[in-house]
Amino acid sequence: MTAIDKEPIPQMPFEQRATSWALSLFDALESPAQTRQRKIAAVSATLVTIVVWVVHLIYPEIFNTLIQQDDWAKLFLGFLLAPPFVAAFAIGSFIYRQGIEPAKHESGPMSGYFYQESSNKRWKLLIAAGIIAAVNFLLMLITAAE
């Protein structure tokens, strides 16, 4: 064995792994080649959102308890934002499709146009999905009010 074989492989910090995982999920949800996975993600996230709402409307005190606690319960509230965000992002990716072939790298005055349009489309989807998740959360706050 050489010295290279004995050295441990450095592990990525949790934040970097979580960021990498989240970006790969966005890429998968946005990829035109993975239509089946996007359909599954959209339907699953929509069903989870419906289940969360049914539980919330039956037991609104659970939401109030999570709002009033100052420990790990706040993290769980973040998970309530994920299903409507994923559903909106996946459905938005169906509405605003990307081309399967990436734009060729051309020179000239229009060379960056397609890249910029793709980037703008992604930001618009992220913002719209975030707004939908925030409205969902706000409606949960309103319906949980005593």
Secondary structure as UniProt FT lines:
FT   HELIX           3..6
FT   HELIX           14..30
FT   TURN            32..33
FT   HELIX           35..58
FT   HELIX           60..68
FT   HELIX           73..95
FT   TURN            109..112
FT   HELIX           113..144
//
